[in-house]
């Protein structure tokens, strides 16, 4: 005669309760990295938008690991650092490994985020690296002079108008900018050295030059650990029953379809400029 447990087991899957499948939390880090703003860049990656999802991600039941799906051409070094630090803090508290999976690109700040992973996996055609700092601007002083336009600017503080694109470039301003870039670059390099300790296989002059490479070459240089995708690798490590649980913010229709929010009418000009800047970041890597 069948036992009571057998009979009830037909109705209630005891196995699922007694031996639940291992869970891997998945978060997508896709887009440019920038502080929140009132324009289209509401969809950018920043700590303000990710703090909640990250906390939820690391509190999933039966969590065995966290997977970061990285697809970013970079952006704000501050937001890159804040997001990466928050990920590492959660990982230390919950004592779970973090594995980063690079999709199209993890360059500049995007690679900073990827280094929050204990391991980094790429596609052979991924773009990886660009460990450097860039500042880009224009010089319009001859243009406005040609059309008889007079530039009027009044400041309190002799350096307040540094790097004004409507006046000739000042050597001291450039030196101060380069000093600031050097400090940011040093912080970036320190982060990579710490997170990739014992794995880097090339001189720092090459690795930290701002150059970028394909995924296969990044593995050779020690910037990544192997070729792999989240589903395949997690099934290999945690078995066929592993459950991938995606955590993220659900935005409006515009954000889900085009990666942007619907700004107020007065924000459209700023939003368009931000969109152009974002497009230029992706275009650097042929995307």
N, C-alpha and C positions, 0 to 999 in steps of 0.2 A: 504494500500500500504506500502511495506517495505521502511523504511527510508534509506537515502543515507548511513548512518553509518552502518546499518545492511548489506547492499549490499557490501560495502567495507570490512566490518568485515569478510565476507566469504573469502576474498582474503588476508587480512592482520590481523593477530591475535593481535588486539588492547590490549587485556588483558595482553599479555606478556610484552608490553611496559609500560602499566599503572601500572601493579602489577607484577613486575618481581619476580621470585622465590628467596628465601633467599639463599645466597651462604656461604658454609663452605669451607675455603681453607685447603688443606691437603698437608702435607709435610712428606716424609718418612725419618726418621733418623735411618738408618740401617747400621751396620758395626762397626768396631773398630774405636776408636777416636784417631787421630794422626795428627800431623802437616804434611803438604804436603811434599812429598819427590820424588826423581826421580825414585823410584822403583815401585813395584806393589801397594804400598799403596796410589797411586793416588786416589783410590776409597774410602779411609778412610774419616771419618767425620772430618771436620775442618772448621773454620770460613772462610778461603779463598774460599773454595768450596761452602759454604752455604750462604754467604753474599748476593749474587745476588738473588738466589731463595727466600730467606726470605723477601727481600725487595719487590719482585714481589708478593709474597704471601699476604702480608699485604696491598697491594694496589689494590686487586681485587675489582671490583664493587659489590655493594650490599652485602658486607662481613658482616656476622653475628657472625662468630666464626672461630677460627683456630684449626685444629686437628693435633697433632703430633703423627705419628705412630713410636713408639720407639722399636727398636730391636738391642740392643747393649750390649756387655759384658764389655764395658769400654775402658780405654786407657788413653790418656793424660788428666790430671786434668786441665791444662791450657786451652786446646781447649774446654773441657767440660764447663768450666766457661765462656769462651768467647762466645760460641754458646748460652748458656742459657741466658746470659746477653743481647745479641742482640735480642733474642726472647722477653724478657721482655720489652726492650726498645721500640720495635715495637708495642707490645700490649698496652703499656701505651700511645703511640702517637695516635694510631688508636682507642683506647678505645673499644677493642673487647676481649672477653674471649678466653683463650687458654686451650684446653683439651688434655691431653696426653693419648694415648692408648698403653699399653704395649703388645707386641706380645710375642715372645718366652722368651726374657730376657731384663730386664733393671737393670743391675748390675753395681756397682761401677760408672764409668763415665756415663754409660747408665742411671742409676737412677738419677744422677745429671741433665741430660737432661730432664728426665721425670718430675722432680720437677720444670721445667720452666712452666709447665702447672698449671692452677688454680685448676684443678681437675685431678686425675689420675685414669684411669680405666684399669683393667687387665682381663686376662683370668684366670680361676681357676688354670691352670697348668703353668702360667707364672712364671719365676724366677725373684724375686725382692729383692733389697737390696745391700749387700756387700759394706756397707758404711765404707770404710777403704782405706788404702794405702799400696801397696806392692812393694817390690824391690826384684828381683830374679837374681841370678848370679851363677857362678861355681867357684870352686877352683882347679886349674890345677898344683899347685906348686909341688906336689909329682909326678905327671905324667911326667912333663918335666924333673924332676930330675932323674927319673928312666931311661930315655932314653938319659941322658947326654946332655940335651939341656940347654943352658945358656940364661937366660933372660937378655937382654940389653935394658935399658931405661934411657933416659937423660931428665931431666926437669929443668926449671927455675921456682922455686916456690916449697916449700917443700911438699905441699899437692896436687900437680898437678897429681900425680899417685895414688891418693886415690882409694881404692877398686880394685886395679889391681888383676885380677883373677889368675895371674901367681906368686904371692907372698903370703905368709901367711897373713891371715886377721889381720888387725891392730885394736886394741880396740878403739883408738881415732877416726879412720875413721868410725867405726860403730856408735859411739856416735854422730858424726856429721850427719851421714845419718839419724839416728833416730830423731834427732832434726828437720831436714828438713821434714821428714815424718810427724812429729807431727804438724808442721805448716800447711802442706797441709791438713791433717786430720781435723784440727781446721776450716779451710776455708770450707771444705766439710760439716762439722757438722753445721756450721753457716748457710750455704745455705739451708740445710734441715730444720733447726729450723724455719727459716724465711718463707720458702714456705709452710711448713706444720704446721704453728703456730696454736695451739689449737686442733690439730688433732692427735698428737702422743699419743699412749696409752700404752707405755712400758717404763721402765727405760732406760736412755741413755746408760748405760753400755751394755745393750742388743742390742739396736738399732744400736749403732755405733761400734759394735765389729768386723765388717767385715762379719758377718753371713748373709746368704741369705735365703729367704723363698719362698714358693709357693704363688700364687696370693691370694688365700683365706686367708692364714695366714697374708699376708701383709695388707689386709684390717683390720683384727683384731688388728694389731699393729698400725694402723693409717698411714701406709706408702702409702696406696692407698684408694680410695673412694668407689669402687664398681666393679662389674663384668659388662663388656659391650664391645661392638664393635662399630666402628665409624659409620657404616651405620645405625645400629639399633638405637643408641642413638641420632644421629643427626636428624633422621626422627621423633623420639619421641618428641624432643625439638622444632624443627622448621617446622614440618609438612611434609606431603608426597611429597610436591613439592621441598623440599630442594635439592640444587644442590651441589654435592661434586666436587670441582675443585682441581685436583692434580697439584702441582707445584714442579719441580725438574730439575736436570740437565740430559740431554740426552747424555750419553757417547757413545763410539764406541761399536762395536759388542762384543768384549771381555768383556768390562765392564758390558754391559747389561746381558750377558750370565753367566759370572763367577764372576762378581764383581771386575774386574781388568782391567787395561789398558795395552797396548802393549809397554813395555819399550824398550829402545835402548839396543843393545846387551851387552854393558858394564855394564848395570844396572841389568842384570839377577841375579848375585850373591846376591846383596843387596835385590833384589826383593824376591828371594827364602827365605832368612832369615826372611824378614818381613812377608812373608806368613806363615812361621812356627810359628812366634810369634803370629800372628793373630789367627791361628788355636789353639794354646795353650790357648789363652784367652777364646775362645768359649768352648773349652773342659773342662774348669773348671766347667762349668754348665751343662755338659752332652750333649752338642750340637755340 
